[in-house]
């Protein structure tokens, strides 16, 4: 058999992980450590569905990685155990970051409840909201049961497309004759309810449940449970799991991050051909994950913010490690001309610089010069690798031809 470019990497790779699925953040274990109280609170509310009653609407709040989605998926599985044929209750889970239009939400509800299959004339797009709402409502009401509709990342939907779909869903019970519908909203943003119409706010927020951060011992328990299923015996040094848990606890108690840290550490050890995952692998994984996160943040910036950041990068290349807002604005105007985009005011650029500072991409403290006034002293806080990602992005390609002011022209 001929060798391929992968042969040497396969031969040199050790097999530390026996089941990689256990280290996936999408894996749902049979038990969710340290979330029994939240599970019980939600189950108590939803249990009335099995008596034919409408459970209260629920809003679940908590930062990323606190187990909100996992808990609701766990409850969804338990609902199916209690009602295997779905004659009493139907569970519908929608991710509003993926399905982020009112039409898409209603269509997906129809798809998950077989409305689309039963009524093949319903198009993926093209109808008015009122028409698709009417079709979905009619079909759900015919089933004569309770529907639990979970809107994950619901704040994303509201901020992007307003609260129209929430209005339609929250009033559906008024239009039903036989069925009932309960909404469960999941959000990272405690303030997003302020954006809602007062009528929707009162309907949606009938019950509120807060998911708090995991602490280091709790994260350690979560990782230990995953590690027993994922790794071969003796594949982890004793301090690896406590170290992963401690690092993640310092950064908002994010269980997803802790699991990702352990997974990337194991992948690094396997690629090196090492037989055991060590603290050194965890440190490498931490740096890699942080670099990847910053890269994604930079890619997601608006064109104007990317241009401001490029202005700071160009200043740094000119050996100007610390610069003022005025120096950044001077190059910014030049880059706007090359990119053929509108030039914002210096006041607005100051706001964008503050946003980049908040994201940790730059460091921009305000320095006072007494009677001469105050200005920001700006330093770049990202690696050369992240800078290259931005420089090579599609939007910044026209800047490749820009000559640095320090370059001299050859005659």
C-alpha positions in Angstrom: 0.0 0.0 0.0 1.5 3.4 -1.1 2.3 6.0 1.6 0.2 9.2 1.7 1.0 12.5 3.3 -1.0 11.2 6.3 1.0 8.1 6.9 3.8 9.5 9.1 1.3 11.5 11.2 -0.8 8.4 11.7 2.2 6.2 12.6 3.6 8.8 15.1 0.3 9.5 16.8 -0.4 7.9 20.1 -3.9 6.6 21.1 -4.7 8.3 24.4 -8.4 8.9 23.9 -10.6 5.8 23.4 -13.8 7.7 22.9 -13.6 11.2 21.6 -17.4 11.7 21.7 -17.2 12.0 25.5 -15.0 15.1 25.1 -17.5 16.9 22.7 -19.4 19.8 24.2 -22.5 18.5 22.3 -22.4 15.1 24.2 -25.2 14.8 26.7 -24.3 12.5 29.7 -26.9 10.5 31.6 -26.3 12.7 34.6 -25.6 16.4 34.8 -23.5 17.1 37.9 -24.4 20.1 40.0 -27.5 20.9 38.1 -30.1 18.8 40.0 -31.7 21.8 41.6 -32.2 23.6 38.3 -33.5 20.3 36.7 -36.0 19.8 39.5 -37.2 23.4 39.3 -37.9 23.2 35.6 -39.4 19.6 35.9 -41.8 20.8 38.6 -43.1 23.5 36.3 -43.4 21.3 33.2 -44.9 18.3 35.0 -48.4 19.8 34.8 -48.3 19.2 31.0 -49.0 15.5 31.7 -52.3 16.4 33.4 -53.3 18.3 30.2 -52.6 21.7 31.8 -50.4 24.5 30.3 -47.1 24.9 32.3 -46.0 28.5 32.9 -43.6 30.1 30.4 -40.0 30.0 31.7 -37.0 32.3 31.1 -33.6 30.7 31.9 -30.6 33.1 32.3 -27.0 32.3 32.8 -23.6 33.0 31.1 -22.0 30.7 28.5 -21.1 27.2 29.7 -23.4 27.1 32.8 -25.4 24.1 31.5 -28.6 25.8 30.3 -28.9 24.0 26.9 -27.7 20.7 28.4 -30.3 20.8 31.1 -33.2 21.6 28.6 -32.0 18.8 26.3 -31.8 16.4 29.3 -35.4 17.4 30.2 -36.5 16.9 26.6 -35.2 13.3 26.8 -37.0 12.8 30.1 -40.2 14.0 28.6 -39.9 11.4 25.9 -39.3 8.7 28.5 -42.5 9.7 30.3 -44.5 10.0 27.1 -42.9 7.7 24.5 -45.5 8.1 21.8 -45.8 11.9 22.3 -49.5 11.7 22.8 -49.5 14.1 25.7 -46.5 16.4 25.2 -44.2 17.4 22.4 -40.7 18.9 22.9 -39.4 21.4 20.3 -35.8 22.9 20.6 -34.8 25.8 18.4 -31.4 27.5 18.3 -32.1 31.2 17.5 -28.6 31.9 16.4 -29.1 29.4 13.5 -32.8 30.0 12.9 -33.0 33.7 13.3 -36.1 34.9 11.4 -39.7 34.8 12.5 -40.7 32.8 9.4 -37.8 30.4 10.0 -38.9 29.8 13.6 -42.5 29.1 12.7 -41.5 26.9 9.8 -39.1 24.9 12.0 -41.9 24.4 14.6 -44.0 23.0 11.7 -41.1 20.8 10.6 -40.5 19.3 14.1 -44.2 18.6 14.6 -44.7 17.1 11.1 -46.8 20.0 9.8 -44.5 20.4 6.8 -44.7 16.7 5.9 -48.5 16.7 6.3 -49.0 19.9 4.3 -46.3 19.7 1.6 -47.6 23.0 0.1 -46.1 24.9 2.9 -43.0 26.6 1.4 -39.6 27.1 3.1 -40.1 30.8 2.4 -42.6 33.1 0.6 -45.7 33.2 2.7 -46.7 36.0 5.0 -46.0 35.6 8.7 -49.8 35.7 9.3 -50.4 32.8 6.8 -47.7 30.5 8.1 -48.8 31.3 11.7 -52.4 30.4 10.8 -51.3 27.0 9.2 -49.0 26.1 12.1 -51.6 27.1 14.8 -54.3 25.0 13.0 -52.1 21.9 12.8 -50.9 22.1 16.4 -54.4 22.6 17.7 -55.6 19.5 15.9 -53.1 17.4 17.9 -54.7 18.2 21.2 -51.6 18.2 23.4 -49.1 20.4 25.2 -46.1 21.8 23.2 -42.9 22.8 25.0 -41.1 25.2 22.6 -37.5 26.0 23.7 -36.0 29.1 22.1 -32.2 28.9 22.8 -30.3 32.2 22.5 -33.6 34.0 22.2 -31.9 37.3 22.9 -30.1 37.0 19.5 -33.5 36.7 17.7 -35.0 39.7 19.5 -31.9 42.0 18.9 -31.7 41.0 15.3 -35.4 40.8 14.2 -37.4 42.4 17.1 -40.0 40.5 19.1 -42.7 39.8 16.5 -42.4 36.0 16.6 -42.5 36.0 20.4 -45.8 38.0 20.1 -47.3 35.4 17.8 -46.1 32.4 19.9 -47.1 33.9 23.2 -50.6 34.6 22.0 -51.0 31.2 20.4 -52.8 29.8 23.5 -55.5 32.5 23.0 -56.1 31.1 19.5 -56.1 27.4 20.5 -59.3 25.5 21.2 -57.7 22.2 22.4 -53.8 22.3 22.5 -51.6 24.4 24.7 -48.1 25.9 24.2 -45.4 26.8 26.7 -42.4 28.9 25.8 -39.0 28.4 27.4 -36.5 31.1 26.6 -32.7 30.7 27.1 -30.5 33.7 27.2 -27.0 34.8 28.2 -28.2 38.4 28.5 -30.0 39.3 31.7 -31.0 42.7 30.3 -32.6 41.5 27.0 -36.1 41.4 28.5 -36.0 45.2 28.6 -36.2 45.2 24.8 -39.5 43.4 24.8 -43.0 44.8 24.5 -44.6 45.0 28.0 -47.3 42.4 27.0 -44.7 39.9 25.8 -42.5 40.5 28.8 -45.3 39.7 31.3 -46.2 36.5 29.3 -42.7 35.2 28.7 -41.3 35.9 32.2 -43.9 34.0 34.3 -41.0 31.9 35.8 -37.3 32.9 35.9 -34.5 30.5 36.7 -30.8 31.6 37.0 -27.9 29.3 36.3 -24.8 30.3 38.2 -21.2 29.8 37.3 -19.6 26.4 38.1 -16.7 26.7 40.6 -13.4 24.7 40.3 -14.5 21.6 42.3 -17.7 21.4 40.3 -15.9 21.7 37.0 -13.4 19.0 38.3 -16.4 16.6 38.9 -17.7 17.3 35.4 -14.3 16.6 33.8 -13.7 13.5 36.0 -17.0 12.0 34.7 -16.0 12.7 31.1 -12.4 11.4 31.6 -13.5 8.0 32.9 -15.4 7.4 29.7 -13.0 9.1 27.3 -9.4 8.1 28.3 -7.4 4.9 28.6 -6.3 4.1 32.1 -3.3 6.2 33.2 -3.5 8.5 30.2 -3.8 11.7 32.4 -1.3 13.0 34.9 -3.0 13.6 38.3 -2.8 17.4 38.1 -4.3 17.7 34.6 -8.0 17.7 35.5 -7.6 20.0 38.5 -5.6 22.4 36.4 -8.2 22.5 33.6 -10.9 23.1 36.2 -9.0 25.8 37.9 -8.2 27.7 34.6 -11.8 27.5 33.5 -13.2 28.6 36.9 -11.0 31.7 36.7 -12.8 32.6 33.4 -16.5 32.6 34.2 -16.8 29.0 35.3 -17.5 27.8 31.8 -17.9 24.0 31.5 -17.7 24.1 27.7 -14.3 25.7 28.0 -13.1 23.2 30.6 -14.1 20.3 28.3 -12.5 21.9 25.3 -9.3 22.5 27.2 -9.1 18.8 28.2 -9.9 17.7 24.6 -7.3 20.0 23.0 -4.7 19.0 25.6 -5.3 15.3 24.7 -5.1 16.1 20.9 -1.8 17.9 21.5 -0.4 14.9 23.4 -1.5 12.4 20.7 0.0 14.5 17.9 3.3 14.6 19.7 3.2 10.8 20.2 3.2 11.2 24.0 1.7 8.5 26.1 0.4 10.8 28.9 -1.4 14.2 28.9 0.6 16.6 31.2 0.2 20.1 32.5 2.4 21.3 29.7 -0.2 20.1 27.2 -2.9 22.0 29.1 -0.8 25.2 28.9 -0.4 24.7 25.2 -4.1 24.1 24.7 -5.0 27.2 26.7 -2.8 29.4 24.5 -4.2 27.8 21.3 -7.9 28.2 22.4 -7.4 31.8 23.4 -5.7 32.5 20.1 -8.6 30.8 18.2 -11.2 32.9 20.2 -9.4 36.2 19.4 -9.2 35.3 15.7 -12.9 34.6 15.6 -13.6 37.9 17.3 -11.4 39.8 14.9 -13.1 38.1 11.9 -16.5 39.1 13.2 -15.7 42.9 13.6 -17.4 45.3 11.3 -15.4 46.7 8.3 -15.0 50.0 10.1 -13.7 48.4 13.3 -11.3 46.2 11.2 -10.0 49.3 9.5 -9.3 51.0 12.8 -7.5 47.9 14.0 -5.5 47.8 10.7 -4.6 51.4 11.4 -3.2 50.4 14.8 -1.3 47.5 13.2 0.2 49.8 10.5 1.3 52.2 13.2 3.0 49.3 15.1 4.8 48.3 12.0 6.2 51.8 11.8 7.9 51.2 15.2 5.2 53.2 16.9 4.3 50.7 19.7 2.3 53.2 21.7 0.2 55.7 19.7 -2.5 58.4 20.2 -6.0 58.5 18.8 -4.9 61.2 16.4 -2.0 59.1 15.0 -4.5 56.2 14.5 -7.0 58.5 12.9 -4.4 59.8 10.4 -3.6 56.4 9.0 -7.3 55.4 9.3 -8.3 58.1 6.8 -5.6 56.9 4.4 -6.8 53.3 4.6 -10.4 54.4 4.1 -9.4 56.0 0.8 -7.7 52.8 -0.3 -10.6 50.6 0.7 -13.1 53.1 -0.8 -15.2 53.3 2.4 -16.7 56.4 4.1 -14.5 58.1 6.7 -16.1 58.3 10.2 -15.5 61.3 12.5 -12.7 61.1 15.0 -15.2 61.1 17.9 -16.7 57.9 16.4 -13.3 56.3 15.9 -12.6 57.0 19.6 -15.8 55.0 20.4 -14.6 52.1 18.1 -11.2 52.2 19.9 -12.9 51.8 23.2 -14.9 48.8 21.9 -11.6 47.2 20.7 -10.2 47.9 24.2 -13.2 46.2 25.9 -12.7 43.1 23.7 -9.1 42.9 24.8 -7.8 43.3 21.2 -5.9 46.5 22.2 -5.0 48.3 25.4 -6.1 51.9 25.4 -6.0 53.7 28.8 -6.7 57.4 28.9 -3.7 59.5 29.9 -3.9 63.1 31.1 -1.5 65.8 30.0 -2.8 68.4 32.4 -3.7 71.6 30.6 -2.8 70.0 27.3 -5.8 67.7 27.7 -6.3 63.9 27.7 -5.9 61.2 25.0 -5.8 57.5 24.8 -2.4 55.7 24.6 -3.0 52.8 22.4 -1.1 49.5 22.3 -1.8 46.3 20.3 -2.7 43.3 22.4 -3.0 40.5 19.8 -0.4 38.2 18.4 1.3 38.5 15.0 -0.6 35.4 13.8 -4.0 37.1 14.5 -2.7 40.3 12.7 -1.9 38.1 9.7 -5.4 36.7 9.6 -6.9 40.2 9.4 -4.3 41.4 6.9 -5.1 38.4 4.6 -8.9 38.7 5.0 -10.9 39.5 1.9 -11.9 43.0 3.0 -8.3 44.1 3.7 -6.8 42.8 0.4 -6.6 46.3 -1.2 -4.2 47.4 1.6 -1.6 44.9 0.3 -0.3 47.6 -2.1 0.0 50.3 0.6 3.6 51.4 1.1 4.8 52.1 4.6 5.8 55.7 5.2 9.2 54.5 6.5 10.0 52.8 3.1 12.3 54.6 0.8 11.7 54.8 -2.9 14.5 53.2 -5.1 15.5 55.4 -8.0 
